[in-house]
Amino acid sequence: MPSVVRSATLARGAVLFAVTALSITACRRKRPEPPAPTPTPTVNQDSIDAENRRRAAEAERVRREQFVRDSIANAARQREAAMAAARSTLLSAVYFDYDMAEIRDDARATLESKLPLLTANPGLRLRIAGHTDSRGSDEYNIALGQRRAASVKTFFTERGIDESRLEIVSFGEERGTCSEEAESCWSRNRRAEFEITAGGDALTLPGRAQ
């Protein structure tokens, strides 16, 4: 090989070696840059406190509204129960001894429990129906039932209830609650029953403002 060619080849090899060496050195020196640190979020304590106060106020508002709803519902239930009890009192029957129209002691207590409601409700009107057991003639029992109803009416009028608010009727033995021929049944049929004919839709409860 001529010397000139050999020299050129050696020169190219030296250049190539130098470039390769520089590339390797550069690769060795180049290191990856570390990731940038995550910035610490700024805490706005005033905003947090304001949001907590808002949530607390909202929870208190909801609690108060529920309390009011519960109170109204409870008052309505109590009034409904009181009204049902008042109607039950007004409609409670009274009972009589055999062939008698006089008011018994137990019947007297039942009738006295009706007086506050009759007094508190001037527009309230009652129908008093007299009944008998099955013994005796139809005519006799109609008359006996009438005396029993009249006896109850007199009890009320003597205590200040206007007689125009009290209607009386007799059914004799026609509307018995039972039909057995025994004292256990007869005693239940000897009675005076009550029906509200006016003023019962919106009763005023004694001692309560309406």
C-alpha positions in Angstrom: 0.0 0.0 0.0 1.4 3.4 -0.8 2.4 5.5 2.1 0.1 8.3 1.2 -3.0 6.0 1.3 -1.8 4.4 4.5 -1.4 7.8 6.1 -4.9 8.9 5.0 -6.4 5.7 6.4 -4.6 6.1 9.7 -5.8 9.7 9.9 -9.4 8.8 9.3 -9.2 6.1 12.0 -7.7 8.6 14.4 -10.5 11.0 13.7 -13.2 8.3 14.1 -11.6 7.1 17.4 -11.5 10.7 18.7 -15.2 11.3 17.8 -16.2 8.0 19.4 -14.3 8.7 22.6 -15.8 12.2 22.8 -19.3 10.7 22.4 -18.7 8.1 25.1 -17.4 10.8 27.5 -20.4 13.0 26.8 -22.8 10.2 27.4 -21.1 9.3 30.7 -21.1 12.9 31.9 -24.8 13.6 31.0 -27.1 12.8 33.9 -30.9 13.0 34.0 -32.2 16.1 35.7 -34.1 15.5 38.9 -37.9 16.1 38.8 -39.0 19.6 39.9 -40.3 19.5 43.5 -44.1 19.6 43.9 -45.1 23.0 45.2 -46.7 22.9 48.6 -50.4 24.0 48.4 -51.2 27.2 50.1 -53.7 26.7 53.0 -56.3 29.4 53.4 -57.5 28.8 56.9 -60.0 31.6 56.8 -61.8 30.0 53.9 -61.8 26.6 55.7 -63.2 28.2 58.8 -65.9 30.0 56.8 -66.9 26.8 55.1 -67.1 24.9 58.4 -69.3 27.7 59.8 -71.5 27.5 56.7 -71.9 23.8 57.0 -72.7 24.0 60.8 -75.3 26.7 60.1 -76.9 24.6 57.4 -77.0 21.6 59.7 -78.6 23.7 62.5 -81.2 25.1 60.1 -82.1 21.6 58.9 -82.3 20.4 62.6 -84.6 23.3 63.6 -86.9 22.8 60.6 -87.2 19.1 61.4 -87.9 19.9 65.1 -90.7 22.3 64.0 -92.2 19.6 61.7 -92.0 17.0 64.4 -93.6 19.4 66.9 -96.5 20.2 64.6 -97.0 16.5 63.8 -96.9 15.6 67.4 -99.4 18.3 68.4 -101.7 17.2 65.6 -101.5 13.6 66.8 -102.3 14.7 70.4 -105.2 16.8 69.3 -106.6 13.9 67.1 -106.3 11.6 70.1 -108.0 14.1 72.4 -110.8 14.6 69.8 -111.3 10.9 69.5 -111.5 10.6 73.3 -114.0 13.4 73.5 -116.2 11.8 70.9 -115.9 8.5 72.7 -117.0 10.2 75.9 -120.0 11.8 74.3 -121.1 8.5 72.8 -120.6 6.3 75.8 -123.8 4.5 76.7 -125.3 4.2 80.1 -127.1 1.2 81.5 -130.2 0.6 83.7 -131.5 -2.0 86.1 -134.3 -4.3 85.1 -137.6 -2.5 84.5 -136.1 0.7 85.9 -135.4 4.2 84.4 -133.6 5.7 87.3 -129.9 6.8 86.8 -127.6 4.4 88.5 -124.4 5.6 90.2 -122.1 4.2 87.4 -124.4 5.8 84.8 -124.2 9.1 86.7 -120.4 9.2 86.4 -120.6 8.5 82.7 -123.2 11.3 82.2 -121.2 13.8 84.3 -118.1 13.2 82.1 -120.2 14.5 79.1 -121.1 17.8 80.8 -117.8 19.7 80.2 -118.0 18.9 76.5 -121.6 19.9 76.3 -120.9 23.2 78.1 -117.8 24.0 76.0 -119.7 23.3 72.8 -123.0 25.3 72.8 -123.8 24.2 69.2 -123.5 20.5 70.1 -126.7 18.5 70.0 -127.4 14.9 71.0 -130.0 12.3 70.3 -130.6 10.1 73.3 -132.1 6.7 72.4 -133.7 4.5 75.1 -133.5 0.7 74.8 -134.8 -2.3 76.7 -134.1 -6.0 76.9 -136.4 -8.5 75.2 -138.8 -9.2 78.1 -142.2 -7.5 78.2 -144.5 -6.4 75.4 -143.5 -4.2 72.5 -145.7 -1.4 73.8 -144.4 -1.6 77.3 -140.8 -1.7 76.2 -141.2 1.4 73.9 -142.6 3.3 76.8 -139.8 2.1 79.1 -137.2 3.1 76.6 -138.8 6.5 76.4 -138.7 6.9 80.1 -135.0 6.0 80.2 -134.1 8.5 77.5 -136.2 11.2 79.3 -134.4 10.4 82.5 -131.1 11.1 80.9 -132.3 14.3 79.3 -133.5 15.5 82.7 -130.1 14.8 84.2 -128.6 17.2 81.7 -131.2 19.9 81.8 -131.0 20.0 85.6 -127.3 20.8 85.2 -127.8 23.7 82.8 -127.9 22.1 79.3 -130.7 23.6 77.2 -133.3 21.0 76.5 -133.5 22.2 72.8 -130.1 20.6 72.3 -131.3 17.1 73.4 -133.6 14.9 71.4 -135.0 11.7 72.8 -136.3 8.6 71.1 -137.2 5.0 72.1 -136.5 1.8 70.2 -137.7 -0.5 73.0 -136.2 -4.0 72.3 -135.8 -3.5 68.6 -132.1 -2.8 68.5 -130.5 -5.1 71.0 -126.8 -5.6 71.0 -127.2 -9.3 71.6 -130.1 -11.8 71.5 -129.3 -14.4 74.2 -132.0 -15.0 76.7 -129.7 -14.5 79.7 -129.0 -11.7 82.2 -125.5 -11.2 80.7 -127.2 -10.1 77.4 -130.3 -8.4 78.9 -128.0 -6.2 81.0 -126.3 -4.9 77.9 -129.6 -4.1 76.2 -131.0 -2.1 79.0 -129.3 1.1 78.0 -129.4 4.7 76.6 -127.3 5.4 73.7 -126.1 8.8 72.3 -125.7 10.2 68.7 -124.2 13.5 67.8 -126.7 15.3 65.5 -125.0 18.7 65.2 -121.8 20.4 66.2 -119.5 17.4 66.3 -117.2 18.2 63.4 -115.0 20.7 65.3 -115.3 20.1 69.0 -113.9 22.6 71.4 -112.0 20.7 74.1 -112.7 21.9 77.6 -110.0 24.1 79.0 -108.2 24.6 75.6 -108.2 27.7 73.5 -109.1 27.0 69.9 
